[in-house]
């Protein structure tokens, strides 16, 4: 018969299992939420810009460039690109993957320490 004490996992094994479970949950929730954000945002996305507004857009871009320089224009373009549903979904997936990888990495057991050479013990 097996010893009941051997069936109880060590505290480090219990914590490792919890971290792995947390990593799986975070990864799954990230993928699901990214899909949901993409699906909802792409359904409610407005129609493309009116061709009659092309002249106004050029004037607004020139004014932005004069007032804030190239960096302001680049920042404005970056923020406009981040508002797209696909970019938002990719950011959510990347963040959830990174957090899940941290959980999986922390769940790995620490390597065994080599014997101390100063006390003269051998393995």
Wavefront OBJ file of the C-alpha trace (Angstrom):
o trace
v 0.000 0.000 0.000
v 1.154 3.531 -0.656
v 2.019 5.878 2.144
v -0.600 8.674 2.496
v 2.162 11.208 3.104
v 3.628 10.488 -0.327
v 0.337 11.454 -1.995
v 0.520 15.020 -0.674
v 2.427 17.166 -3.160
v 5.280 19.308 -1.999
v 4.472 23.003 -1.587
v 6.743 23.899 -4.490
v 4.981 21.409 -6.760
v 1.611 22.830 -5.730
v 2.753 26.374 -6.506
v 4.220 25.254 -9.811
v 0.945 23.624 -10.818
v -0.948 26.783 -9.881
v 1.381 28.945 -11.967
v 1.017 26.635 -14.954
v -2.759 26.734 -14.591
v -2.670 30.526 -14.316
v -0.547 30.693 -17.467
v -3.018 28.518 -19.379
v -5.973 30.588 -18.167
v -4.257 33.866 -19.080
v -3.322 32.551 -22.517
v -6.830 31.278 -23.213
v -8.487 34.435 -21.907
v -6.147 36.582 -24.003
v -6.936 34.712 -27.192
v -10.670 34.775 -26.499
v -10.704 38.458 -25.576
v -8.627 39.390 -28.623
v -11.062 37.551 -30.860
v -14.009 39.198 -29.138
v -12.468 42.679 -29.398
v -11.693 42.148 -33.072
v -15.157 40.793 -33.824
v -17.018 43.564 -31.957
v -14.813 46.391 -33.209
v -14.880 45.276 -36.829
v -18.693 45.090 -36.740
v -19.059 48.650 -35.448
v -16.307 50.173 -37.572
v -17.380 53.253 -39.513
v -17.261 53.591 -43.270
v -14.020 54.793 -44.867
v -13.362 58.505 -45.178
v -15.382 60.528 -47.626
v -13.404 61.347 -50.810
v -14.636 64.939 -50.522
v -12.619 65.305 -47.313
v -9.264 64.620 -49.034
v -8.458 68.329 -49.276
v -9.252 68.881 -45.610
v -7.070 65.939 -44.619
v -4.081 67.390 -46.439
v -4.547 70.756 -44.723
v -4.912 69.135 -41.308
v -1.806 66.996 -41.868
v 0.221 70.031 -42.927
v -0.930 72.024 -39.900
v -0.081 69.115 -37.580
v 3.358 68.867 -39.187
v 3.975 72.605 -38.755
v 2.817 72.708 -35.134
v 4.383 69.480 -33.822
v 6.991 68.552 -36.410
v 7.714 65.122 -37.822
v 7.497 63.443 -34.415
v 3.979 64.765 -33.835
v 2.924 63.569 -37.263
v 4.461 60.132 -36.675
v 2.773 59.882 -33.259
v -0.577 60.849 -34.754
v -0.194 58.192 -37.460
v 0.807 55.562 -34.885
v -2.204 56.311 -32.683
v -4.496 56.185 -35.708
v -3.063 52.771 -36.640
v -3.528 51.467 -33.089
v -7.242 52.237 -33.246
v -7.770 49.560 -35.880
v -9.366 46.352 -34.533
v -6.648 44.075 -35.908
v -3.843 45.992 -34.240
v -5.724 46.049 -30.947
v -6.290 42.277 -31.095
v -2.612 41.642 -31.842
v -1.557 43.792 -28.871
v -3.889 41.839 -26.567
v -2.539 38.504 -27.827
v 1.101 39.589 -27.471
v 0.539 40.832 -23.907
v -1.263 37.651 -22.876
v 1.491 35.505 -24.412
v 4.168 37.451 -22.531
v 2.360 37.170 -19.185
v 1.692 33.449 -19.764
v 5.365 32.876 -20.619
v 6.369 34.571 -17.370
v 3.997 32.261 -15.473
v 5.367 29.179 -17.238
v 8.954 30.287 -16.589
v 8.289 30.872 -12.892
v 6.644 27.442 -12.667
v 9.828 25.646 -13.724
v 11.766 24.142 -10.827
v 15.023 25.774 -9.881
v 18.154 23.886 -10.919
v 19.900 21.912 -8.215
v 22.746 23.776 -6.584
v 26.229 22.355 -7.150
v 28.037 21.131 -4.024
v 30.016 23.745 -2.172
v 33.729 23.406 -2.938
v 34.784 25.180 0.242
v 33.545 22.566 2.717
v 35.270 19.664 0.931
v 32.187 17.521 0.257
v 32.003 15.479 -2.898
v 28.953 14.177 -4.683
l 1 2 3 4 5 6 7 8 9 10 11 12 13 14 15 16 17 18 19 20 21 22 23 24 25 26 27 28 29 30 31 32 33 34 35 36 37 38 39 40 41 42 43 44 45 46 47 48 49 50 51 52 53 54 55 56 57 58 59 60 61 62 63 64 65 66 67 68 69 70 71 72 73 74 75 76 77 78 79 80 81 82 83 84 85 86 87 88 89 90 91 92 93 94 95 96 97 98 99 100 101 102 103 104 105 106 107 108 109 110 111 112 113 114 115 116 117 118 119 120 121 122 123
